[in-house]
Amino acid sequence: MTNVLIIAPESAWYAGYLGERFPEVRIDGVDGYADATAFAASVEVLMALAPGLTRELVAAMPGLQWLQAFTSGVDHLLPALADRPDVIVTNARGIHGRQMSEMALLHMLSLGRGTVQLVEAKQRGEWARREQQTLFGRTVGIVGLGSSGEQLALVCKAFGMEVVGISKTVRSVPGVDRVVTRGQLVDVAPELDYLILVVPEDDETRALVDVDVLAAMKPTAFLVNLARGPVVDQAALVEALERGSIAGAGLDVTDPEPLPPSSPLWAMPNAFITPHLGGHSDRYRELVVTVAEPNLRAWLAGEELTNVVLRP
């Protein structure tokens, strides 16, 4: 019998859902890594959401063969697997596009329409009308044309925006008017009203948005980071916001994370901050199992898995 361990909030739901469909498999679930040790010795398949996997826990799983991440990004899991190149890793790529697109819209609309200022006026009991900036006719640059970037491009196009894709490779993408390489980011930045980041963090994308990119942006432009905090040089961003060299920034991710109370970003009226909610929704569980269920079925049948992560 194959032994599966699920480590995620609401693990009982996942275990129940998969258990009904795979009665021949033993499926245990715990809500956090601290409770996983009791099951470690027999685990062959690990399905996990929350950060916190350690090398020590992996070492306690000698039979581990496959890890199904419940997230698209696996940077928080891979270090723990450094000593286990034999373990196959798959992610949940493809399930985040809709909620990431909605989060991008929340940030763009909040920045352009002055949501922070409107909320502050409401708290003061002031009827303070302000100019409302539309998305229609604006130019948006989307850095990262994976599944989330592709979905976001279609949404932006539906709002009447000109869409520029910034990708590692140039290719035709539905909803994108033209694609340039990451190396051309500084060149295209002056054209953009919104620069949105949905690119994975790696050695090539770390500090991709640096002093030069921020300096090239229009003073009326907004930056929205839904990727990872280190993709932006945060010190340079703070300086740009303080000087007003860009109009504002929407940050769903920061560096470090959580953003410490001492960060000047909290007090900036031109910064809109959400606590890393971009990929989350009230339908997350139902979306995750659209990947986990067929992958488990394929695993049991000895067939090829989808969303296999190429590990360095």
C-alpha positions in Angstrom: 0.0 0.0 0.0 1.3 3.4 -1.0 1.7 5.8 1.9 0.8 9.5 1.3 1.3 12.3 3.8 -0.4 15.7 3.3 1.0 18.7 5.2 -1.3 21.7 4.7 -3.9 23.7 6.6 -7.2 21.9 6.3 -5.3 18.7 5.7 -8.3 16.6 6.8 -10.3 18.0 3.8 -7.5 17.0 1.3 -7.1 13.6 3.0 -10.9 13.0 2.9 -11.2 14.1 -0.7 -8.3 11.9 -2.0 -9.1 9.1 0.4 -12.6 8.6 -1.2 -11.1 8.4 -4.6 -8.1 6.2 -3.7 -9.2 3.7 -1.2 -6.2 1.5 -2.0 -3.9 4.3 -0.7 -3.1 5.2 2.9 -3.5 8.9 3.2 -2.6 10.8 6.4 -2.9 14.5 6.9 -1.4 17.0 9.4 -1.8 20.8 9.4 1.8 21.6 10.1 5.4 20.2 9.8 5.7 19.8 13.6 3.1 17.0 13.5 4.7 15.2 10.5 7.4 13.3 12.3 5.1 10.5 13.5 4.4 9.6 9.9 7.8 10.2 8.4 9.3 6.7 8.4 6.6 5.3 6.1 6.0 8.2 3.7 6.5 7.6 0.0 4.5 10.5 -1.3 4.5 14.0 0.3 1.9 16.6 -0.6 2.7 20.0 1.0 1.6 23.6 1.1 3.1 25.6 3.9 6.8 26.6 4.1 8.8 24.8 6.8 10.1 21.6 5.3 13.5 20.9 6.7 16.4 18.6 5.7 15.9 16.8 9.1 12.3 15.9 8.3 13.3 14.8 4.8 16.1 12.7 6.2 13.4 11.0 8.4 11.6 10.0 5.2 14.0 7.4 3.7 11.2 6.1 1.4 10.1 9.4 0.0 10.0 9.3 -3.8 7.7 12.1 -4.9 6.7 15.6 -3.5 3.6 17.2 -4.8 3.7 20.9 -3.9 0.4 22.6 -3.4 1.9 25.8 -4.8 3.4 26.9 -8.1 6.6 28.3 -6.5 8.7 25.6 -4.8 11.7 27.8 -3.7 10.6 27.3 0.0 10.7 23.5 -0.4 13.7 22.7 -2.6 16.5 23.6 0.0 15.2 20.8 2.2 15.6 18.3 -0.7 19.2 19.3 -1.5 20.5 15.9 -0.3 17.7 14.0 -2.1 18.1 14.4 -5.9 16.2 11.2 -6.3 12.9 12.8 -5.1 10.6 13.9 -7.9 9.1 17.3 -7.4 5.9 18.5 -9.0 4.1 21.8 -8.5 0.6 23.2 -8.8 1.4 25.4 -11.9 -1.8 26.5 -13.7 -4.2 26.9 -10.8 -3.3 30.5 -9.8 -4.0 32.5 -13.0 -7.5 33.7 -12.1 -6.9 34.7 -8.5 -3.5 36.3 -9.4 -5.2 38.3 -12.2 -7.9 39.5 -9.7 -5.2 40.5 -7.2 -3.3 42.4 -10.0 -6.5 44.2 -10.8 -7.0 45.0 -7.1 -3.6 46.6 -7.0 -3.9 48.5 -10.3 -7.3 49.9 -9.4 -6.3 50.7 -5.9 -3.3 52.6 -7.0 -4.9 54.4 -9.9 -8.0 55.3 -8.0 -6.4 56.2 -4.7 -7.9 53.6 -2.5 -5.5 54.3 0.4 -6.4 58.0 0.4 -10.2 57.2 0.0 -10.1 54.9 3.0 -8.2 57.5 5.1 -10.8 60.1 4.2 -13.6 57.7 5.2 -11.9 57.2 8.6 -11.8 61.0 9.0 -15.5 61.3 7.9 -14.5 63.4 4.9 -16.3 63.5 1.6 -13.1 63.8 -0.4 -13.6 63.3 -4.1 -10.5 62.7 -6.2 -9.6 62.1 -9.8 -10.2 58.5 -10.9 -7.7 56.9 -13.3 -9.0 54.3 -15.8 -7.2 51.3 -17.0 -8.6 51.7 -20.5 -6.0 53.0 -22.9 -3.1 52.5 -20.5 0.0 50.3 -21.3 0.8 47.4 -18.9 4.1 45.5 -18.9 3.8 41.9 -17.6 7.1 40.4 -16.5 6.6 36.6 -16.6 4.5 34.9 -19.2 3.8 31.6 -17.4 0.2 30.5 -16.8 -0.5 33.4 -14.4 1.0 36.0 -16.8 -0.9 34.6 -19.7 -4.2 34.8 -17.8 -3.4 38.3 -16.6 -2.7 39.4 -20.2 -6.2 38.3 -21.3 -7.8 40.2 -18.4 -5.8 43.4 -19.1 -6.7 43.2 -22.7 -10.4 42.9 -21.8 -10.0 46.2 -19.9 -8.8 47.8 -23.1 -5.1 48.0 -22.1 -2.1 47.7 -24.4 -0.2 44.7 -23.2 3.6 44.3 -23.4 5.0 40.9 -22.3 8.5 40.7 -20.8 9.8 37.2 -20.9 12.9 35.1 -20.9 12.1 34.1 -24.5 10.1 35.9 -27.2 7.0 34.0 -28.3 3.5 34.7 -29.4 1.1 34.9 -26.4 -2.7 35.4 -26.6 -3.7 38.9 -25.4 -0.1 40.2 -25.6 0.5 42.9 -28.2 4.2 42.3 -28.3 6.9 40.5 -26.3 10.4 41.6 -25.4 13.1 39.9 -23.5 14.0 40.6 -19.9 17.2 42.3 -21.1 15.0 44.9 -22.8 13.1 45.8 -19.6 15.0 49.1 -19.1 14.3 50.0 -22.8 10.5 49.3 -22.6 10.0 50.7 -19.0 9.4 54.3 -20.2 6.4 53.2 -22.2 4.6 51.6 -19.3 1.9 52.9 -17.1 1.9 49.7 -15.0 4.7 47.2 -14.6 3.5 43.9 -13.1 5.7 41.2 -11.9 4.5 37.5 -11.9 7.9 35.9 -12.6 9.5 33.2 -10.5 12.4 34.1 -8.3 15.8 32.7 -9.4 19.3 33.8 -10.0 18.3 35.6 -13.2 15.3 37.4 -11.8 16.6 38.5 -8.4 16.7 42.3 -8.3 15.4 42.3 -11.9 13.7 45.6 -11.1 16.6 47.6 -9.9 17.7 51.3 -9.8 18.0 51.5 -13.6 14.5 50.1 -14.2 12.9 52.3 -11.6 14.7 55.3 -13.0 13.5 54.5 -16.5 9.9 54.3 -15.5 7.6 57.3 -16.0 6.8 59.4 -12.8 3.1 58.6 -13.4 3.8 54.8 -13.6 3.0 52.2 -11.0 4.9 49.0 -10.1 3.0 45.9 -8.9 4.9 43.0 -7.4 3.0 39.7 -7.2 6.1 37.5 -7.7 8.6 37.4 -4.9 10.0 40.2 -2.8 13.7 39.8 -3.9 12.7 40.3 -7.6 12.6 44.0 -6.7 15.5 45.9 -5.2 13.4 47.1 -2.2 15.8 49.8 -1.0 15.8 51.3 -4.5 12.0 51.1 -4.6 11.7 52.9 -1.2 14.0 55.7 -2.5 12.0 56.0 -5.7 8.7 56.2 -3.8 10.1 58.8 -1.4 11.4 60.9 -4.3 8.2 60.5 -6.3 10.1 59.2 -9.3 7.3 56.7 -9.8 3.7 57.3 -8.8 3.3 54.3 -6.5 3.8 50.6 -5.9 1.5 47.7 -5.1 3.2 45.0 -3.1 1.8 41.6 -2.4 5.3 40.3 -1.6 8.2 42.0 0.1 11.8 41.4 1.1 11.9 40.4 3.9 8.5 38.8 4.4 6.5 39.5 6.5 7.3 43.2 6.1 8.7 44.4 9.5 6.7 47.1 11.2 9.8 49.4 11.0 9.7 49.4 7.2 9.0 52.9 5.8 6.7 51.3 3.2 3.9 51.0 5.7 3.6 54.8 6.1 3.8 55.6 2.4 0.5 56.8 0.9 1.7 55.8 -2.5 2.3 52.1 -1.4 -0.6 49.6 -1.4 0.3 46.5 0.5 -1.3 43.1 0.8 0.1 40.2 2.9 1.1 37.7 0.2 -2.5 36.8 -0.9 -2.1 36.7 -4.6 -2.4 33.0 -5.1 -4.9 32.4 -2.4 -8.7 32.2 -2.7 -11.7 30.6 -1.1 -11.6 28.0 -3.8 -7.9 27.1 -3.4 -8.5 23.5 -2.2 -10.7 22.7 -5.1 -8.1 24.1 -7.5 -5.2 22.2 -5.9 -6.8 18.8 -6.3 -7.3 19.4 -10.0 -3.5 18.8 -10.1 -3.0 16.5 -7.2 -5.7 14.0 -8.1 -4.6 13.2 -11.6 -1.0 13.2 -10.6 -1.6 10.6 -7.9 -3.6 8.5 -10.4 -0.7 8.7 -12.8 1.8 7.8 -10.0 -0.1 4.7 -9.0 -0.3 3.7 -12.7 3.4 4.3 -13.3 2.6 7.0 -15.8 4.2 10.4 -16.4 3.5 13.2 -13.9 2.5 16.7 -14.9 4.2 19.9 -13.7 7.5 18.2 -13.0 10.0 20.7 -11.6 13.5 20.7 -13.1 15.7 20.8 -10.1 19.1 22.5 -10.2 
